[in-house]
């Protein structure tokens, strides 16, 4: 039975190998410190954090995420350690909440490796604090206990670490924040929070289905359910995931996931066709709730993304549990000289391996079932997507018309996991863009498959990717409400930018040379300054008549060629201040080429979302933190779809006199 703790309450731990699960609703940093009998952290080597995620007996997440799983083996921590503090902190300098009082109360659960919950704690009454000691695991008379702490610190990580006696607290906090910022630059931003209860429910007849006979993957916990426990009897894609019966259910299969909308909008979503007995309901495009079909599809895509993240997490955790249990059983056989050799030892080893195989096969069967359901959903959703969400090879582009209003999101590519590479989730980002893009034309940091691409080809593909993204942005905005500028100092990407120039969507040729770079940056910097002043003074009607108030995109190719120190400063200014007044950056650059600027450019890189022109596994989801393989949304070879779309954009501009 789970102990629901309140601040200061403790509870005995029945075992030393545990998982600590954190649900927060927004990306947070999770870590742990080791303390001696007085609770003092003796040095930075006693702190597990994203930049150093492993200590003896402790394994924490490498990045900020809304959900975390910390692995703890109290039997493996050093003898001098008497306390293990679980720390939570809000990342700094990357956007998002800056205090816990502005977000739902974090929920922390301690479970066994089999998913059995031992104790849970909802950390309430936080306000200005940006870091908190959530739990303390401590030795008492030879046994371990857990205590709900909930001690918050308005001074953040540095104040919390200093309070635990760490002399290098400020330096370590800065290093942690730096590691987190770099990780957040690779993370897909979560969709905006929805009002409570606005999720999505799909039901299927469970009569005779495998899911109906299975226990719930996890009980619903406030404020948000943690992912399905490892090894839990076929849990599936998180709490109430695809194919997973709800708590205590024996009837319909509940497809509800955190963040999917359930409130009924004015126009109800399409109903699923009746399911055959013993089979799940057929998926329907747009079955998430929303005010428009586009919003329903947007919510459905995000729900599929979360489903896949959580079902993969449940599978991986179940496999980890099976590996851990087999290792423990084999260690037990080897530790006793009487059973180390002979027929009994061989039988014990065979039994341990058989149990491991059975658990892994059971977990794989559940995963395959969930993946099949998601694949079926993807097959009906993909053809129904509007142009802003669709691939370039989608038939919707053949009937494309310039829209009258801005869509809610834009497709940047596709994401998939190694568990099933053909199951692709559209990567959608909200509009207007909240952060710019860095299209990486370098080879550093790429996966092994991507590194095989020739450097020259990689640079060409990066420029083509920039053009494809820019064309899509131009296509989804109303006529004249989006303007693209290009800086190509050496003119090395003239062939890639030719479709933009030939079509006439570029109102001026790409800026070349140092003088062209300076003039372009000066003009955009002036626009940002003027619009900011007008907004602050409430005098928008006083803007100069020649000022282009449309959304602006600046594509910077082959940076830092042609840039001096002043130009770099202006670029950083545009990255920091531009998005709030409609000026966005798209960098096409190899970071290695800009190493001479050192840390001056680090804030610039961190403010942009890194994408690649070739498939690469560098992006992370905001729930579990899996490494997802990203594939850019490129135009099929030989296709004229971009030229056709841009021609219609220009025709619409002319028709409206823009």
N, C-alpha and C positions, 0 to 999 in steps of 0.2 A: 504494500500500500504506500502511495506517495505521500511524503511529508511536505505540506505546503508551508514553507517557513515565512516568518515575519522578521523584521530587522532585529538582530541580536540572538535569535533562536538558533540552537544547534541540533544536530541529528547524527547518530552514529553511521559510519560507512561500513556496509557488510563486506566489501571487497576493496582491493587496492587498485585494480585496473578499471578505469572509469572513462566516461566521456562527459564533457561539460558542453551543453548546447545553449547557444545564445540566440535569441530572436529580438530584433530591435526596430524593425520597420524602416530604418535608414542605415546606410553603411556606417559601421563603427569599427574601431580598432580593438582587437582582443589580444591580451597578453597575460603573462603570469610572472610573478616574482617568487624567489625562494628566500625564506627568512630563517635565521637561527632561532635559538630558544627565546631571545628577546624580540624577535620579529625583525631584526636588522638585515637588510640586504647588503651583503659584504662587498659586492662589486658588480660591474656591468655583466660579468659572466654568470650572474645569478638572475638575469632577467631574460625571459623568452618574449620576443617581439617580432614584428614582420621582417626586420632586417637580420634577425638571428632567431629563427622560429623553433629551434630545437635545443633543449637542455636534457640532461639525464632524467628520464621519466616524464618529460613535458614536451608536447608538440602543439604549437599554435598555428594559426592561419598566417599566410604570407601577405595578406592584403586586407584592406577594409571591405566589409561585406555586411549585409543586413542579417545574415545568419552565419553562425560560426559553430564549429565542432572542435573542441580542444581535447586532445588525447592525454590522459594522465595515468601514469603507472607509479603509484606511491611507493611501491616496493623497490623501485629503481632509482629514487632520488638519493643523493648523498646522505650519509648518516648524520652529518651536521645540520641538515635541513629539518626543521620542526614545523614550518608553516609554508603553505603554498597559497598565495593570494591571486585571485583571478581579477584582472583589471580590464575595464572597458573605458574607451576614450573616443571622443569625436575628432575626426581628422580635421586639421586646420589648413586654411589656404586653398581649399579645393571646392568651395561652395557647400551648400547643405547647412543643416542646423549647427549652431555654434554653442548651444546649451541643451542639456537633456530636458529641460522644462518645455522646450518647443517641439517635442516629439513624443510618441507613445512610450510608456514606461517599459524599459528593457525587461525581458523575461529570461531567466537562467534556470536550467534544469541539469541535475546530476543524474546520469544513468549508468547502468552496467553495460558491458560490451554487448549483451544480448538485447539491449534496448529497454530493459526494465528500468523505470524511473524510480530513483531513490528519494530525491528531494527536489523541490522547485522553489523559486523565489522571484516575485515580481518587484522590481526596484522602484518603489513609489517615492513621492515627496521630493523629487529632484527639481531644481529650478535653474539657477545660474551656473550650476556645475557642468564642466565639460569633460571631467574624468571621474571615475568612481571605482572603488574597490567593491566588487560585487559579492564575492564569496571568499571565505578563508577555509582551507583544508588544513587541519592541525593535528599533531600527535597529542594524545592524552593517555597516560598509563599504558603505553605500548600499542594503543589502537588509534585509528584515525577517525576524526569527526569532521563534519562540515558545519560552518556557521554562516548565516546570512549577515552580511556586513552593511552594504549600502552606503558607505562613507564617500561622499562626493567632495570634489575639489574644484572651486571656481578658477583656480590657477592652472588647471589642466594637468597634463602628464608630468611636467617638471615639478609642480607642487606635490603631486602624489608620490613620485619617486623620492623626492627630498624628504618627505614625511616618513618614509621607510628607511631613512638613514643612508641613502646613496649619495656620496659626495659629488659624483659626476652627473647628477640628475638633469641639469639643464642641457648639457651636451648630449646625453643619451636621448632626451626627449626630442631634441632637434634632429638627431639621426633617425629616430623612429618616424617623425613627421615627414622627413625627406623620403624615406623608403615608402611610406604610405602614399605620398603625393605622386611618386613615380608609378606606383601600382594603380592609383586612381586614374592616371592618364591613360591606362590601358583598359579601364573598366567601362563597360556599357552602362550609361546612366539609367537608373530605374525610371519607369513611367511616373508621372505626377501622382501623388496620393489621391485616392478616391474617398468620398464620404463613407462612413462606417456602413457595412452591409451591402456595399455596391460591388459585388463580385459577379460570378456567372455560375449558374448551375445547369448542368446537363444531366439527364437521367436516362437510364436504360433498364429494360426489363431484366431482372436478375434471375428469373426462374431457371434453375439448373445451371446457371453460369458459374464459372470458377470463383469469381469475386464474391458471390453471395455467400459462399461457404467459408469465407476467410474472416478472421477477426480484423478489427480496425487496425490500421497501421499505427496510429497514434491518437491519443485523446486530445480534444481541443483544449488549448491552454491560452490564457490571456497573457499578453495582448495579441500574440500571433502564434499559431502552431508551429513548433519546430519541425524540421524534416523528419520523414519516417525513420524510426529507429533501425539500426543495423540488425539484420538477422530477424527482424520482426516477421511473423508469418505473413508472406507475400504482401507487403505494404504497398509498394508501388510508388507513384510519383508524389511523395509527400503526404501530409495529412489529408485524407479524402481525395487522393489523386486518381488518375485514370484507372478504372477497374478496381477501385478500392471501396469497399463498403464503409459507410460512415459509422461512428461509434455506436455499437449496439444495434446496428441495422441488420435486417434480414430481408429487406425489400430492395428498393431501387438502388442502383449504383450511383453514388454521389461523386460528381466530377468537380466539386467546388474547390477552388484554390485561392489563397490569399491574394487580394487585389483584383479578382474577377468580379464584375459587377452583377448584383442580383436585384437591385431595385428596378421596378418596371418603368421604362421610359414611355413617352407618349406613343411611340410606334413599337409594338412588341417584336422581338426577334422572330425569325422564321422557326416554325415548329419542326422537330425532327420527325421523319417518317417512322411509323410503328416498327419496332424491332421484331425479328423472328424469335420464337421461343428459344431461350438458352443462348441468345447471341446479343452482343451490345447494340445499342441504337446506332443507326448510321449518322455520321457527323454531318453538320449543315454549316455552310459558310454564313457567318454573321450571327451565330447563335449566342454571342455575348450581348449584354445589354448596352444600350447607348441611344443617343438622340438621333443619330443618323446611321446609315449603313456603313459609312466610312469609320465612324467611331466604334461601331460594333466590331468591324473587322480589325481595327487597331487593337481593341481590347482582347479580341480572340487571339491575335498573333502573340501579344505579350503573355497571355495565359498559356499558350503552347510553349513559349520560351521558358516560362517558369516551370511548367509541367516536366519538360525534358530535363531541366537542371535538377529538379528534386528527385525524379525517378532515377537518374544516373547517380545522384548522391546516395540514395537508399541502396542501390545495387553495390556501389563501391564500398559502402560501410558494411554491408552484409558480407562481402568477400573479405574485408579486413577482419571482421569478427571470426569468420571461419578460419582464416590463416592464424589468428591469435590463439584460438582454441586448440587447433592442431599442434601449434608450437608448444603450448602449455602441456598438452597430453604427452607429446613426445619427450619433453623435458622431464616429466614425471617418470616415464619409463627409464630414461637414461640415468636419472639421479639415484635409483635404487640398484645397488650391485646385484641383488637377487633377481631382478627382472631385466637386466641390461642385455643378457644374451639368452639364447635358447628359444624353444618354440613359443613360450609365453610372451617373450619380448617381440618376436616376429608377429604374433597374433595381435598384440596391443598396437604395434605400429600400423598394421594393416587396418585395424578398426578405426584408428585415429584418421588415417587417410581416407577411409570410406566415408566417415562422418563429414570430413571436409568436402569431399566430392559431392555428397548429397546436399549439403548446405549451399554450395556454389551453384549446383544445377537448379536447386529450388529458386535461388535468387535470380539466376539467368532466365528461368522460365517466366517469372513475374516481369522482369525487365523486357523480355521479348514481347510479352502480351501488351504491356504499356506502350512500347515503341510502335507496335503494329497499330494500335488505336490512334496514336499521334500521327503516324504516317498516313493513315486513312483520312484523318482530319486535314493534314497538309495537302492532300490530293484534291480536296474540294475547296479549300481556302485559296490556294495559289491562283487558280483561274478566275476567281471572283474579285481579286484585288484591283483597286483603281490604279490609274497610271502612277500616282505618287508612291504607291506601295509595290508596284509590279516590277518584274524583271524586264529588261530591254527586249527580250524575245517574246513577251506576252502579246497576244492579239489585241489587247486594249489600246496599244499605241497606234494601231492602224486606223482606229476611229477617234484618235485624239483631237480634242478641241481645247483651245486656251481657256482655262477656268475663269470664273467670275470672282472667286474668293480663294484665299490661301488654305490649303489642306492642313490637317492637324499634324502630319508627320511626313517624313521622306525616307525612302529606302536607300541605304548605303551599301548593302551587300547581303550576304547570307552567313549564317553561323551553324556549325555542326560539331558534334562530339564523336570521339572514336568508337563509342558503343554502336553507332549506326550512322555511317558517313553519308548515306543517301537521304537522311532525314534532315532537311534544310529549313532553318527558321529565318524568315526575313528579318534583317536588322533595321529597325525603324528608329529614327531620331525625331524629336519634336521640332516643329517650326513655330516661330522663327528660331533659327539656330541659337542655342545657348552657349556653345563653344565652337571654335573653329576646328579645322582638320589639318593634321600633319600627314601628308602622304609620303611615306618613307621610301626614298629612292636608293637607300643604302642597303648593304648586306649584313651589317652588324645587328645581332639580335634576332635574325630570321631563323626559322626552323630549318632542319637539314634539307628537306625537300625544296624549300624556297631558295636556299643558298646556291643550289645547283644552277640557277638562272644567271646568265652572263650579265656583268655589270652594265654594259651598254644597253642591253635589252631591258634590264630592270629600270633604268632611267626613262627609256621610251615608254614602257608600260605605266610608269608613275605619271608621266605627263598625260597619257591617254586616259588614265583613271581620273585625273583632275578635270579633264574636258567632259567625261561622261557624267561626273557629279555636277559640274557647272551647268551642263545642258539640262539635266533633270531639274535643277533648281529653277532655271529659266522657264522650263515647261510647266511647272506646277504653280507658279505665281501668276496673278492676273497681268494682263498686258501693261507693260511699262512700270510695273511695281518691283522689278528686280533688275539690277544693273551689275554687270561683270566687268572688272578691270583685270589686266594681266601685266605682270612684270616678268620679262624674260631677258635679263641683261645682255646675254651673249647671243640671243636669238637661236639657241640650240634646240628649242622645241617648236620651231615654226611649223613643221609638218603636223604635229599633234594639234596645235591651236588653229590650223587652217580652217576647219569646219566652223568655228566660232567667227572667224574673220570673214570668210566667204559669205556666210549667211547674213551678215550685217547686224548680229546681236551685239557684237562689240562696237561700242560707239566711238572707240579710238583704237588704233593698232596697239599691240603690246609694247610697253615701255622698254626701251633698250638703253644700254650704257649707263654710266653713273649719273649723268644728267637726267635721263629719263626716269630712273629710279627716284631721284631726289624730287622731281616735279610731281610724280604720282603720289608719293608719300605725303608731300606737303599739302596737296589738294585734299586728300582724305583726312589728314589730321585737322585741317581747317574745318571740314565738314563736321567732324566729331565735336570740335570746340564750339562751333556755332550752334549746333543742335542742343548740346548740353546746356549752354547758356540760355537758350530759348526755353528749354524745359524747366530749368531752375527758376527763371523769372516769369514763367507763364505767358511768354510773348511769342508763341509759335508763329503768329501772323507777321512778325517783324523779320523773319528770315529773308535773306536776299532772294529775289525772284529767279536768279540763275542757279540756285542751289538745288541739286538733285536730291529730293527727299525719299526716293525709293530705297529699298533695302540694297546694300552694296556688298559685293563679294570681291575681294582682292586675291587673285591667284599669284603667288610668288614662286617662280620657278628657278631652280638651280641656286638657291640661297646657299652661302652668302656672297656669291659672285656679284660684283658691282655695288656692294654695300660698304659704306664707311661707318664710323662710330655714330655719327648723327642719324644716319638712316636706320641703324640697328635700334637706337633709342626710340625713334618714331614708330618702328615696327612693334616694339614692345608696348608702346602707348596704345596703338591700335588694337593689339591683342587684349589689353586690360580694359580699355574704356569703350572700344568700338561696339561690341555686341549689344550693350545697353541702348545704343542709339542707331542700331541697324547697320553697322559696318562689321563684316566678318572676314576672317583670314582663312585661306587655304594654302598651306605651305607645301611645296614639292621640294623636298630637301633630304640630303644625307647628313645626319647629325654629325658624323665624323668630320665632314668638311668644315663644320663651324666650331670645332674644338678649341680653336685659338681664342675664341671669346670666353671660354671657361664658364664659370657660374653665372655670368651676366645673362646668358640666354636660358638658363634653367627654368625661370618662371614662365618664359614663353613656351617652351616645350610642354611643361606641365599643364598649361592652360588649354592645350589643343588635344583633340582625340587622335591618337595615332592609328592610322589604317595603312594597309599595304597594297601594292599593286598585284601581288601574287598571294595564293592561299598561305596563311600563316597562323599559328596557334598562340596568339599573344593577347587576345581580348578575354576579359573575365565578366561573368554575369554578376548582378548585384545581390543575389540571394545566397548562393553557396560558394561562389568564387572559382568555379571550374575554369580551366584554360580552354577556350573555344577556338576552333579553327575558323578564321574569317576569310571569306572569298569576296572580292570586290564585285560590284555590279557593273560589268563591262558590256560593251556592245558586241554582239556576235560578229565574227570575221565576215567581211563582205556585206554586212547589213548597211542599209542607207537610212535606218530609222532615225538617227540623230539629225541628219541633214533634213529629213522630212519634218521632224518636229520643230526644229529651229526655223524652218521656212514658215511654218504656221505661226510661230511666235512673232516673227517680223511682220507678217501680214496683219496680225491682230494689232500690233503697235501702230502700223500705218493707218488702219481703219479707225483707231481711236485717237489718232493724231499724237502719238507718244513716241 
